[in-house]
Amino acid sequence: MGKQIFGETDGIRAKVGTSPLRPNILKGLGVAIADEMSLKKILMARDTRESGIWIKDSLAEGLKSKDVEIEDLGVLPTPAIQKIIEKSDCDGGIMVTASHNPATDNGVKLFASDGDKTTDETELNIEKRFFGLELDPDTDPEEQSFVDMGADAKYVDKYAQAASELLKLAINGEESENYIKGAGEFLMDSASGAGYSFSHVVFEDFGFEVKNIDVEPNGKNINDGFGALHPEVLAKECKQKGLMGIALDGDADRAILVDEYGRVWNGDRIVSMLALCLKEKGELTNDTVVLTEYSNLAAIQYLEAKGIRVEKVVVGDRAVARKCKELGSILGGENAGHIIYLPWLNGSDGSFVALFARKIMQEKECALADLWPDYEEFPNAQLAVSVKEKRPLEQVQGWNAMVAKAEEILSGRGRVFTRYSGTENKLRILVEGPDQREDEQIAELLAEIVKKEIGDEH
């Protein structure tokens, strides 16, 4: 039997107040997590969702009942807690976040003692323990006011010092040729999320004059019109001011860069740029990168033409990281902005991507725009269809015939890719080919077949 509480790609995620995001369930999960992971000390953090406070407290209640010592890091990006776990003497960590989802959602990401996301086996074992528990009676969460006290200096210092050592960039104005002197103004859009304060301070430590373009978090506005899912706001500002910028998502593990011309760099372009620079220095192990099925065909062809082998996985930064390890590669990513650089972290880190790019800019004495990978993306159409069940698509009436017809229309010039979301009841449809209108028509026809059979209109 597959997982029933944890998702297939990225921990727990649900609408706030629905199962498993209920106080009694979360307390029980805290107990099961403590037992399965043999916890003595754990670190906890959250993003800027108002619900994160009571979700964290409910989990903590279960953990404390098993005598687990908890260090509360407050509001912090997901990759920051991962790096701090790695550098700390603890048994693991919990991040309360729903990443790029709206404030009406929340979730839980779980990490082992080395900072890596927990394995499927660990999550299945936690569920087995949980289902063997007798839960407390269900209650509604107590309302709490949103509080974000800003970035704690000791956590910023631990993270920044680790990044400084790897990138060989000095911090805090140290007298060194590696300090980014006069880096100028740097625009940041944190999606009113976990990076709003933390990443801002980190960038300042490395010499940037940082300006946030997103609004201050209030517990309800995370990912609301800003961030990695809405880079057009940042792009307009960057173009007007001739500055580089970065858009993060709610827990700051995604990065979308914007250059001085206002051009948006998705994950494919970022990986392509990093791959070429690493290959040039002889640091791209096995001359291989890992991308996902959502990567644009043009990016794959561009990399292959440069002598870089591309391996693909289905989806998820966890899957990318695992494939990188398997192949002995150090670099990979998702088009959506998850970038894996294994010498830094076995997961994606939006803030680190900006620092890495700035390091390359310093070495080459150029602007970000000068590093633009010169390829034109293939048009594509992407749709997400809400479904009431995740029935195998070959069992959906008319599906196989429509896919065959789509492939005939594309006739080797493109592709159709579909998958059920690992965190939501949705089918994701991607059609990629040379004609945008044709792509959209095929995607709509596929979506209509799914809606008719298993669609969920609510």
C-alpha positions as CSV (number, residue, x, y, z in Angstrom):
1,M,0.0,0.0,0.0
2,G,1.3,3.5,-0.9
3,K,1.5,6.5,1.4
4,Q,-1.8,7.8,2.8
5,I,-0.6,10.9,4.7
6,F,2.7,11.9,3.1
7,G,2.7,12.9,-0.5
8,E,4.7,11.2,-3.2
9,T,7.0,14.2,-3.8
10,D,7.3,16.6,-1.0
11,G,6.0,15.7,2.5
12,I,2.5,16.5,3.7
13,R,0.3,19.1,2.0
14,A,-3.4,19.9,2.4
15,K,-6.0,22.6,2.9
16,V,-5.7,24.2,6.3
17,G,-8.1,22.6,8.8
18,T,-8.7,19.5,6.7
19,S,-7.1,16.1,7.4
20,P,-4.2,15.6,8.2
21,L,-3.9,19.3,9.2
22,R,-6.0,18.8,12.3
23,P,-4.5,19.4,15.8
24,N,-5.1,15.8,17.1
25,I,-3.7,14.2,13.9
26,L,-0.6,16.4,14.0
27,K,0.0,15.6,17.6
28,G,-0.3,11.9,16.8
29,L,2.1,12.4,13.9
30,G,4.6,14.1,16.3
31,V,4.5,11.0,18.5
32,A,5.0,8.7,15.4
33,I,7.8,10.8,14.1
34,A,9.6,10.8,17.4
35,D,9.4,7.0,17.7
36,E,10.3,6.1,14.2
37,M,13.3,8.5,14.0
38,S,14.4,7.9,17.6
39,L,14.5,11.6,18.2
40,K,16.2,13.3,21.1
41,K,16.6,16.7,19.6
42,I,14.9,18.3,16.6
43,L,14.9,21.7,14.9
44,M,11.6,23.2,13.7
45,A,10.8,26.2,11.5
46,R,7.9,27.5,9.4
47,D,7.2,29.9,6.6
48,T,5.0,33.0,7.0
49,R,1.5,31.3,6.9
50,E,-0.6,32.2,9.9
51,S,-1.6,28.6,10.2
52,G,2.0,27.6,10.6
53,I,2.0,28.6,14.3
54,W,-0.7,26.2,15.5
55,I,0.5,23.4,13.1
56,K,4.0,23.7,14.6
57,D,2.6,23.8,18.1
58,S,0.4,20.7,17.5
59,L,3.4,18.7,16.2
60,A,5.5,19.9,19.1
61,E,3.0,18.7,21.6
62,G,3.3,15.2,20.3
63,L,7.1,15.4,20.1
64,K,7.4,16.7,23.7
65,S,5.2,13.9,25.0
66,K,8.1,11.6,23.9
67,D,10.6,13.9,25.7
68,V,12.1,15.3,22.4
69,E,14.0,18.5,22.9
70,I,12.8,21.1,20.3
71,E,14.8,24.1,19.0
72,D,12.3,26.6,17.4
73,L,14.1,28.5,14.6
74,G,11.0,30.6,13.8
75,V,10.4,31.8,10.3
76,L,13.1,30.4,8.0
77,P,13.5,29.1,4.4
78,T,13.3,25.4,3.9
79,P,16.9,25.1,2.6
80,A,18.2,27.2,5.5
81,I,16.8,24.7,8.1
82,Q,18.3,21.9,6.0
83,K,21.8,23.5,6.1
84,I,21.5,24.3,9.8
85,I,20.5,20.7,10.5
86,E,23.6,19.6,8.6
87,K,25.8,21.9,10.7
88,S,24.1,21.1,14.0
89,D,24.1,18.3,16.6
90,C,20.5,17.2,16.2
91,D,18.5,14.2,15.0
92,G,16.5,15.9,12.3
93,G,14.1,18.7,11.5
94,I,10.6,19.7,10.6
95,M,9.6,22.6,8.3
96,V,5.9,23.7,8.3
97,T,5.2,25.0,4.8
98,A,3.2,24.5,1.6
99,S,6.0,25.9,-0.5
100,H,4.5,27.8,-3.5
101,N,0.8,27.1,-2.6
102,P,-1.5,29.8,-1.4
103,A,-2.0,30.7,2.3
104,T,-5.1,28.5,2.4
105,D,-2.8,25.5,2.2
106,N,-0.1,24.3,4.5
107,G,2.1,21.2,5.0
108,V,5.0,19.5,6.7
109,K,8.5,18.7,5.3
110,L,10.5,16.2,7.3
111,F,14.3,16.0,7.4
112,A,16.8,13.4,8.6
113,S,19.9,14.2,10.8
114,D,22.0,15.1,7.7
115,G,19.5,17.6,6.4
116,D,18.2,15.4,3.6
117,K,14.5,14.9,3.1
118,T,13.3,11.6,4.7
119,T,13.0,8.5,2.5
120,D,9.7,7.0,1.4
121,E,10.5,4.0,3.7
122,T,10.7,6.3,6.7
123,E,7.5,8.1,5.8
124,L,5.7,4.8,5.4
125,N,6.9,3.6,8.7
126,I,5.8,6.8,10.4
127,E,2.3,6.3,8.9
128,K,2.2,2.7,10.2
129,R,3.1,3.9,13.7
130,F,0.5,6.7,13.5
131,F,-2.3,4.4,12.4
132,G,-1.6,2.2,15.5
133,L,-2.1,5.2,17.9
134,E,-5.3,6.1,19.8
135,L,-5.8,9.8,19.0
136,D,-7.1,12.5,21.3
137,P,-10.6,13.8,20.5
138,D,-10.5,16.2,17.5
139,T,-10.6,19.9,18.3
140,D,-10.4,23.1,16.3
141,P,-7.1,25.0,16.4
142,E,-6.7,28.0,18.7
143,E,-6.5,31.2,16.7
144,Q,-3.1,32.9,17.1
145,S,-1.9,36.2,15.7
146,F,0.9,36.0,13.1
147,V,4.3,36.8,14.4
148,D,7.5,37.2,12.4
149,M,10.3,38.7,14.6
150,G,12.7,38.8,11.6
151,A,15.8,36.7,10.9
152,D,17.7,35.5,13.9
153,A,21.4,36.6,13.6
154,K,22.8,33.3,14.8
155,Y,21.0,31.3,12.1
156,V,21.8,33.8,9.4
157,D,25.5,33.6,10.4
158,K,25.6,29.8,10.3
159,Y,24.0,29.7,6.9
160,A,26.1,32.6,5.4
161,Q,29.3,31.2,6.8
162,A,28.7,27.8,5.1
163,A,27.9,29.5,1.8
164,S,31.0,31.7,2.1
165,E,33.3,28.7,2.7
166,L,31.9,26.9,-0.4
167,L,31.8,29.8,-2.8
168,K,35.0,31.4,-1.4
169,L,33.2,34.7,-1.0
170,A,33.9,36.9,2.0
171,I,31.1,38.1,4.1
172,N,30.3,41.1,6.4
173,G,32.7,43.5,4.7
174,E,35.9,41.5,5.3
175,E,39.0,42.9,3.8
176,S,39.3,40.5,0.9
177,E,39.4,40.5,-2.9
178,N,36.6,38.0,-2.7
179,Y,34.2,40.4,-1.0
180,I,31.6,41.7,-3.5
181,K,32.4,45.3,-3.0
182,G,29.9,47.8,-4.4
183,A,27.7,45.0,-5.8
184,G,25.0,47.6,-6.2
185,E,21.3,47.3,-5.7
186,F,19.8,43.8,-5.8
187,L,16.1,43.3,-6.3
188,M,14.4,40.5,-4.4
189,D,10.8,39.2,-4.5
190,S,10.4,36.7,-1.7
191,A,6.6,36.1,-2.3
192,S,6.0,37.6,1.1
193,G,7.4,34.3,2.4
194,A,10.2,32.8,4.5
195,G,12.9,34.6,2.6
196,Y,11.5,38.1,3.2
197,S,13.8,38.8,6.1
198,F,16.3,35.9,6.2
199,S,17.4,36.0,2.6
200,H,17.5,39.8,2.6
201,V,20.0,39.8,5.5
202,V,22.0,37.0,3.9
203,F,22.4,39.0,0.7
204,E,23.4,42.1,2.7
205,D,26.1,40.0,4.4
206,F,27.5,39.3,1.0
207,G,27.7,42.9,-0.1
208,F,24.4,43.5,-1.8
209,E,22.2,46.5,-1.3
210,V,18.9,44.6,-1.2
211,K,15.5,46.0,-2.0
212,N,12.4,43.9,-1.5
213,I,9.7,44.5,-4.1
214,D,7.1,42.2,-2.4
215,V,4.9,43.4,0.5
216,E,5.6,42.6,4.1
217,P,4.3,39.2,5.2
218,N,1.1,39.3,7.3
219,G,0.3,35.6,7.6
220,K,-2.2,35.6,4.7
221,N,-0.4,37.0,1.7
222,I,2.3,34.4,0.9
223,N,2.6,33.7,-2.8
224,D,-0.2,36.2,-3.5
225,G,0.7,37.8,-6.8
226,F,4.4,37.8,-6.1
227,G,7.3,35.4,-6.1
228,A,8.6,32.6,-8.4
229,L,5.1,31.9,-9.7
230,H,4.6,35.6,-10.7
231,P,8.1,36.8,-11.9
232,E,6.5,39.4,-14.2
233,V,6.3,41.9,-11.3
234,L,10.1,41.6,-10.7
235,A,10.9,41.6,-14.4
236,K,9.2,45.0,-14.9
237,E,11.2,46.5,-12.0
238,C,14.5,45.0,-13.1
239,K,14.1,46.3,-16.7
240,Q,13.2,49.8,-15.5
241,K,16.2,50.0,-13.2
242,G,18.7,47.9,-15.1
243,L,19.3,45.6,-12.2
244,M,19.5,41.9,-11.5
245,G,16.8,40.3,-9.3
246,I,15.6,37.0,-7.9
247,A,12.1,35.7,-7.2
248,L,11.7,33.1,-4.5
249,D,8.6,31.0,-3.6
250,G,7.0,30.8,-0.2
251,D,9.6,28.7,1.5
252,A,12.5,30.0,-0.7
253,D,13.6,26.7,-2.2
254,R,12.8,27.9,-5.7
255,A,14.7,30.5,-7.6
256,I,13.7,32.4,-10.8
257,L,16.3,35.0,-11.8
258,V,15.7,38.1,-13.8
259,D,18.5,39.9,-15.6
260,E,19.2,43.6,-16.3
261,Y,17.1,43.5,-19.4
262,G,14.1,42.2,-17.6
263,R,14.4,38.7,-19.1
264,V,13.1,35.9,-16.9
265,W,15.4,32.9,-16.2
266,N,13.5,29.8,-15.4
267,G,15.1,26.7,-14.0
268,D,16.2,25.4,-17.4
269,R,18.1,28.5,-18.2
270,I,19.7,28.7,-14.7
271,V,20.9,25.0,-15.0
272,S,22.1,25.6,-18.5
273,M,24.2,28.6,-17.4
274,L,25.6,26.9,-14.4
275,A,26.4,23.7,-16.4
276,L,28.3,25.6,-19.0
277,C,30.3,27.6,-16.5
278,L,31.1,24.4,-14.4
279,K,32.1,22.5,-17.6
280,E,34.4,25.4,-18.7
281,K,36.2,25.0,-15.3
282,G,36.3,21.2,-15.5
283,E,34.0,21.0,-12.5
284,L,30.9,19.4,-14.1
285,T,31.4,15.8,-13.1
286,N,30.7,13.3,-15.9
287,D,29.6,16.3,-18.0
288,T,26.0,15.4,-17.0
289,V,23.0,17.2,-15.6
290,V,19.6,16.0,-14.4
291,L,16.4,17.7,-15.5
292,T,12.8,16.6,-15.4
293,E,10.1,15.8,-17.9
294,Y,8.9,19.4,-17.6
295,S,12.1,20.8,-19.0
296,N,11.8,22.5,-22.4
297,L,13.1,20.4,-25.3
298,A,15.1,23.4,-26.6
299,A,17.1,23.5,-23.3
300,I,17.9,19.8,-23.6
301,Q,19.0,20.2,-27.2
302,Y,21.1,23.2,-26.3
303,L,22.9,21.4,-23.5
304,E,23.5,18.3,-25.7
305,A,25.0,20.5,-28.4
306,K,27.5,21.8,-25.9
307,G,28.6,18.3,-25.0
308,I,26.5,18.0,-21.9
309,R,24.5,14.8,-21.3
310,V,21.0,15.3,-20.0
311,E,19.3,12.6,-17.9
312,K,15.6,13.1,-17.0
313,V,13.4,12.2,-14.0
314,V,9.7,12.5,-13.6
315,V,9.3,15.4,-11.2
316,G,10.5,16.7,-7.8
317,D,13.8,18.1,-6.5
318,R,14.1,15.0,-4.3
319,A,14.1,12.8,-7.4
320,V,16.6,15.1,-9.1
321,A,19.0,15.0,-6.2
322,R,18.7,11.2,-6.0
323,K,19.4,10.8,-9.7
324,C,22.4,13.2,-9.5
325,K,23.9,11.0,-6.7
326,E,23.2,7.8,-8.7
327,L,25.0,9.2,-11.8
328,G,27.8,11.0,-9.9
329,S,26.6,14.3,-11.2
330,I,26.5,17.5,-9.1
331,L,23.9,19.6,-10.9
332,G,20.3,19.4,-11.9
333,G,17.0,21.1,-11.6
334,E,13.4,21.7,-12.5
335,N,12.0,24.2,-14.9
336,A,9.9,25.7,-12.0
337,G,13.1,26.9,-10.3
338,H,14.3,24.0,-8.0
339,I,18.1,23.9,-8.6
340,I,20.2,21.1,-7.2
341,Y,23.9,21.7,-6.6
342,L,25.1,18.8,-4.5
343,P,28.3,20.3,-3.1
344,W,26.0,22.7,-1.3
345,L,22.8,20.8,-0.4
346,N,20.9,17.7,-1.3
347,G,17.9,19.9,-2.1
348,S,17.1,23.2,-3.8
349,D,18.0,26.6,-2.4
350,G,16.8,29.8,-4.1
351,S,19.0,32.2,-2.1
352,F,22.2,30.1,-2.8
353,V,21.4,30.2,-6.6
354,A,21.6,34.0,-6.6
355,L,24.9,33.9,-4.7
356,F,26.3,31.3,-7.1
357,A,25.3,33.4,-10.1
358,R,26.9,36.5,-8.5
359,K,30.1,34.5,-7.9
360,I,30.2,33.6,-11.6
361,M,29.5,37.2,-12.6
362,Q,32.4,38.4,-10.4
363,E,34.8,35.8,-11.9
364,K,33.9,36.7,-15.5
365,E,33.5,40.5,-14.7
366,C,30.1,40.5,-16.5
367,A,26.4,41.2,-15.9
368,L,23.9,38.4,-15.5
369,A,22.5,39.3,-18.9
370,D,25.9,38.4,-20.5
371,L,25.5,34.8,-19.3
372,W,22.1,34.2,-21.0
373,P,21.9,30.7,-22.6
374,D,21.1,31.5,-26.2
375,Y,18.2,29.3,-27.2
376,E,14.6,29.9,-28.1
377,E,12.1,27.8,-26.1
378,F,9.7,25.5,-27.8
379,P,6.1,26.7,-27.3
380,N,4.0,24.6,-24.9
381,A,0.7,24.4,-23.2
382,Q,0.3,23.3,-19.6
383,L,-3.0,22.6,-17.8
384,A,-3.9,21.3,-14.4
385,V,-7.3,19.5,-14.2
386,S,-8.9,18.9,-10.8
387,V,-9.9,15.3,-10.4
388,K,-12.0,13.3,-7.9
389,E,-9.8,10.2,-8.3
390,K,-6.4,9.4,-9.7
391,R,-7.6,6.6,-12.0
392,P,-5.0,5.1,-14.4
393,L,-5.3,7.2,-17.6
394,E,-5.5,4.1,-19.8
395,Q,-8.8,3.3,-18.0
396,V,-10.3,6.7,-18.9
397,Q,-12.6,6.3,-21.9
398,G,-11.2,8.0,-25.0
399,W,-7.8,8.8,-23.5
400,N,-5.6,6.4,-25.4
401,A,-7.2,7.4,-28.7
402,M,-6.8,11.1,-28.1
403,V,-3.1,10.7,-27.1
404,A,-2.5,8.6,-30.3
405,K,-4.2,11.4,-32.3
406,A,-2.1,14.1,-30.6
407,E,1.1,12.2,-31.3
408,E,0.0,11.9,-35.0
409,I,-0.6,15.6,-35.2
410,L,2.8,16.4,-33.6
411,S,4.5,13.7,-35.8
412,G,7.8,13.7,-34.0
413,R,8.0,17.5,-33.7
414,G,6.9,17.6,-30.0
415,R,5.5,15.5,-27.2
416,V,2.7,14.9,-24.7
417,F,3.5,14.4,-21.1
418,T,0.9,13.8,-18.3
419,R,1.2,13.0,-14.6
420,Y,-1.0,13.2,-11.5
421,S,0.3,15.7,-8.9
422,G,2.0,14.2,-5.9
423,T,0.5,16.9,-3.5
424,E,-2.9,17.7,-5.0
425,N,-5.8,16.0,-6.7
426,K,-4.9,17.2,-10.1
427,L,-3.8,15.8,-13.4
428,R,-1.0,17.9,-15.0
429,I,-1.0,18.0,-18.8
430,L,2.0,19.3,-20.9
431,V,1.9,19.5,-24.7
432,E,5.0,20.8,-26.4
433,G,5.4,21.4,-30.1
434,P,6.3,24.1,-32.7
435,D,2.8,25.7,-32.8
436,Q,1.5,27.4,-29.7
437,R,-2.2,27.3,-30.8
438,E,-1.9,23.6,-31.8
439,D,-0.4,22.8,-28.4
440,E,-3.2,24.6,-26.6
441,Q,-5.9,22.8,-28.7
442,I,-4.4,19.4,-27.9
443,A,-4.1,20.1,-24.2
444,E,-7.7,21.3,-24.1
445,L,-9.0,18.2,-25.8
446,L,-7.1,15.9,-23.4
447,A,-8.4,18.0,-20.5
448,E,-12.0,17.6,-21.6
449,I,-11.7,13.8,-21.7
450,V,-10.5,13.8,-18.2
451,K,-13.1,16.3,-16.9
452,K,-15.9,14.2,-18.4
453,E,-14.8,11.0,-16.7
454,I,-13.1,11.9,-13.4
455,G,-13.3,15.7,-13.2
456,D,-14.0,17.5,-9.9
457,E,-15.8,20.8,-10.5
458,H,-15.6,21.8,-6.8
